């Protein structure tokens, strides 16, 4: 395993462990984060751990043209009173994502340092939030990183009412021109929308 220092560089991703861990340490500066995302790497750790950098193989992704929207979900999209916005409340979205209780997860990986780092990315134009409103109340949303190559790297989502995050995700993708959504690691929720595993090598071709 590679330990990072102050130099803003990463080892070749072929050095990642079977689980996908590539390196440990470094910092969450905008320069390092942008380099990471452009290289197929992302940070994921909790308060008890150092910064851990991942590049899993396979990679879990969604091709927008293959997104599956069920009949019931199409009805929700047609008839719901949700309003969806982009970049209207980034800090609140990331804060709500950090508070979500998730099955099998103790605490949150969205630490205070992660929040501050992604808020900086947002102010620089690299991070985006999607907000879902119901009667002017924020009830769902998601955030991620856009490094300008037609790929959106999803980070986290939250939902306070049924279907809110799905409505936000589907609406955002349908109204964007992304060629690929990086979902990073497997979830049932995203698989139900059509996300799939692809070899890391193939994912890197999309990045370049």
C-alpha positions in Angstrom: 0.0 0.0 0.0 1.3 3.4 -0.9 1.5 6.3 1.7 1.1 9.7 0.2 3.1 12.7 1.2 2.8 16.4 0.3 3.5 15.8 -3.4 0.2 15.8 -5.3 0.5 12.6 -7.2 -0.8 9.0 -6.9 0.7 5.6 -7.7 -0.5 3.8 -10.8 -3.9 2.3 -10.1 -2.7 -1.1 -11.0 -1.2 -1.1 -7.5 -4.6 -1.1 -5.8 -5.4 -4.0 -3.5 -8.1 -6.6 -4.5 -10.6 -4.5 -2.4 -9.6 -1.4 -4.4 -7.5 0.5 -1.8 -4.7 2.4 -3.7 -3.1 4.7 -1.1 -3.4 6.2 2.3 -2.7 9.8 3.6 -2.2 13.0 1.8 -4.8 15.7 2.0 -8.2 16.7 0.6 -7.0 19.8 -1.3 -8.9 20.7 -4.4 -5.8 20.0 -6.5 -5.5 16.5 -5.1 -9.2 15.7 -5.4 -9.4 16.9 -9.0 -6.4 14.8 -9.9 -7.9 11.8 -8.1 -11.2 12.0 -10.0 -9.5 12.5 -13.3 -7.4 9.4 -12.5 -10.3 7.1 -11.5 -9.6 7.5 -7.8 -11.8 8.7 -4.9 -11.5 9.1 -1.1 -13.6 7.1 1.3 -12.9 6.8 5.0 -14.4 7.5 8.4 -13.4 9.6 11.4 -11.4 6.8 12.9 -9.2 6.3 9.8 -6.6 8.2 7.8 -7.6 9.4 4.3 -8.0 6.2 2.2 -8.0 6.5 -1.6 -9.8 3.9 -3.7 -9.9 2.7 -7.3 -12.0 -0.5 -7.3 -12.1 -3.0 -10.2 -14.7 -3.5 -11.4 -16.2 0.0 -11.3 -20.0 0.5 -10.8 -21.3 2.9 -13.4 -24.6 4.0 -15.1 -24.8 4.7 -18.8 -27.6 7.3 -19.1 -29.1 5.8 -22.2 -29.4 2.5 -20.3 -31.1 4.0 -17.3 -34.2 2.0 -16.3 -37.2 3.9 -15.1 -40.0 1.6 -13.9 -43.7 2.2 -14.8 -44.5 3.1 -11.2 -41.6 5.6 -11.2 -42.7 7.1 -14.5 -46.0 7.7 -12.8 -44.4 9.3 -9.8 -42.4 11.6 -12.1 -45.5 12.6 -14.0 -47.8 13.1 -11.0 -45.5 14.2 -8.2 -45.4 17.6 -6.6 -41.6 17.5 -6.4 -39.5 20.4 -7.7 -35.9 19.6 -8.7 -33.2 22.2 -8.8 -29.4 22.1 -9.3 -26.8 24.0 -7.2 -29.3 25.8 -5.1 -28.3 24.5 -1.7 -25.1 22.5 -1.9 -24.0 22.9 1.8 -27.4 21.7 3.0 -27.5 18.7 0.7 -24.0 17.5 1.8 -25.0 18.0 5.4 -28.2 16.0 5.0 -26.3 13.2 3.3 -24.0 13.0 6.2 -26.9 12.6 8.6 -28.6 9.8 6.8 -28.8 6.5 8.7 -27.8 3.7 6.3 -28.1 -0.1 6.8 -25.0 -1.7 8.1 -23.1 1.6 8.5 -22.0 3.0 11.8 -21.7 6.8 11.7 -20.8 8.5 8.4 -17.9 8.7 6.0 -18.9 12.3 5.2 -16.7 13.7 7.9 -16.3 17.4 8.6 -13.1 17.5 6.6 -14.9 15.9 3.6 -17.7 18.4 3.8 -15.2 21.3 3.8 -13.3 19.8 0.9 -16.3 19.3 -1.3 -17.7 22.7 -0.5 -14.4 24.1 -1.8 -14.8 22.0 -4.9 -18.4 23.4 -5.3 -17.1 27.0 -5.0 -14.5 26.2 -7.7 -17.3 24.8 -10.0 -16.3 21.1 -9.8 -19.0 19.8 -7.5 -22.7 19.9 -8.0 -25.8 19.4 -5.9 -29.3 18.3 -6.9 -32.1 19.4 -4.6 -35.6 17.9 -4.4 -38.3 20.1 -2.8 -41.8 19.4 -1.7 -44.0 22.4 -0.6 -40.8 24.5 -0.5 -39.1 22.0 1.9 -35.9 20.2 1.0 -36.8 16.5 1.1 -34.1 14.8 -0.9 -31.0 15.4 -3.0 -27.6 14.2 -4.1 -24.1 15.7 -4.8 -21.1 14.7 -6.8 -18.2 15.9 -8.9 -18.1 17.0 -12.5 -14.6 17.2 -13.9 -15.7 18.4 -17.3 -15.2 15.3 -19.4 -18.8 14.1 -19.7 -18.6 12.1 -16.5 -20.5 12.8 -13.3 -19.0 11.1 -10.2 -21.9 10.6 -7.8 -20.9 10.8 -4.1 -24.0 10.5 -1.9 -27.8 11.0 -1.8 -30.5 11.4 0.8 -34.2 11.1 1.0 -36.7 12.2 3.7 -39.8 11.1 1.8 -40.4 8.1 -0.5 -38.9 8.4 -4.0 -37.4 11.9 -3.4 -33.8 11.0 -4.2 -34.8 8.8 -7.1 -36.8 11.7 -8.6 -33.8 14.0 -8.2 -31.3 11.5 -9.7 -33.5 10.5 -12.7 -34.5 14.1 -13.5 -30.9 15.3 -13.2 -29.6 12.6 -15.6 -32.4 13.0 -18.1 -31.7 16.8 -18.3 -27.9 16.4 -18.6 -25.6 15.4 -21.3 -23.3 13.1 -19.4 -22.0 10.0 -21.2 -21.3 8.1 -17.9 -22.3 8.3 -14.2 -19.7 7.0 -11.9 -21.5 5.2 -9.0 -18.2 3.9 -7.6 -19.4 0.9 -5.7 -22.4 -1.4 -5.9 -25.8 -0.5 -4.3 -29.2 -2.2 -4.8 -30.8 1.2 -5.3 -28.6 2.2 -8.2 -28.7 -1.3 -9.8 -32.5 -1.0 -9.9 -32.0 2.1 -12.1 -29.6 0.2 -14.5 -26.2 0.7 -13.0 -23.7 -2.0 -13.8 -20.1 -3.2 -13.2 -17.5 -2.5 -15.9 -13.8 -3.3 -15.9 -11.7 -0.5 -14.4 -9.6 -0.4 -17.6 -12.8 0.4 -19.6 -13.8 3.1 -17.1 -10.3 4.7 -17.5 -10.9 4.9 -21.2 -14.0 7.0 -20.6 -12.0 9.3 -18.3 -9.4 9.9 -21.0 
